[in-house]
Amino acid sequence: MMFPSDVSLRDDPLSDPFGERLRPAICMSRQVLGARFRFESDSIAFLELVEAAYGSLPAQRFPGLSPEFHIELRVVPREAAADVTEPPPVRMQGGRGLLCGVVDASNYMVLAPAQRRGLIVVSEDMLAFRYHVRYELLEFAVFLLAPRVLNLVPLHGACIGRDGLGVLLLGPSGAGKSTLTLQGLVDGMDLLAEDSVFAHPESLLATGVPNFLHVKEDTLRFVDDPAVREWIRKSPVIHRRSGVAKYEADLRERDASCAKAPLRLAATVFVSGESAHGPDDLLAPVPWEFVAPMLSADQPYASGHAGWDRFVQRIRRGGVYRLRRAPHPRDAIRAVGGLLDRARPAG
């Protein structure tokens, strides 16, 4: 994406010590998570990260809702250079209607959900860590602001589906959610989200950001299509804080089937690392009385939100299942597809 040249907006620090009179020269607007976000900055490099995260995505909207948010992206000089291979993790604080994420004195974000506004500040050298700035500050800010205004339940999980219906995939890291998501795409399903899903507790309409798919090298042994394997292996490699390395495949490069609108959650599946003994042992319903404690244990952050109890009630009605590991993820996706077939209205 082309931008005009960077414009320096530095005022006299004595007359404007907080930088309140800075006026970003460039504005970019994107529809994300059912809301309109206006990103303002005088830094081309920062706005390029916005484009990398949200460019060319389906403009998902909830019926009758489309709030607008404003986020200013500011780049400041680094006062003392630091020779690091990875920036420190974000430390979070909140109170009095403000949410803060702090890396250090030159890299932080301040969000005011009630005002639908945010400020993200990074140092010039921090922009070299593109993945961390995009994922841990920029995307994190969006993931905090939109759900609080739209009253969505924030879930750590994946969601795939078809024909307007979705299956929520939950489970610990390493259980195989990304592998199932990739297989679902190969088999023609729509991707809503691979890592973060946001659901309305009443309607169970869910949204997400279907931009990237994160795949470990050993997952590719299940991919039969050579073109898909080649596409993934040509993707950049990112390193999680846990030390796990994954390919970050941009789904927009292959016109992958991304959900064009929020999906209504028809079923919930806990992905297990335990191997199935046979086809009949692959998918099993979770007893009703175990659903609430399992969901709370798997989603500790979401369980503290106001709509959680209603969300759990609604999820129970759709059905909650445990999915054991199949010899090939294709078998697991067939089982997941059966849940969607079962939920589709007759006729």
Secondary structure by P-SEA (a helix, b strand, c coil): cccccccccccccccccccccccccbbbbbbcccbbbbbbcccaaaaaaaaaccccccccccccbbbbbbbbbbbbcccccccccccccbbbbbcccbbbbbcccccccccccccccbbbbbccccccaaaaaacccaaaaaaaccccccbbbbbcbbbbbcccbbbbbbbcccccaaaaaaaaaaabbbbccccbbbbcccccbbbbbccbbbbccccccccccaaaaaaaaacbbbbccccbbbbbcccccccccccccccccccccccccccccccccccccccccaaaaaaaaaccccccccaaaaaaaaaaaabbbbbcccccaaaaaaaaaaaaaaacccc
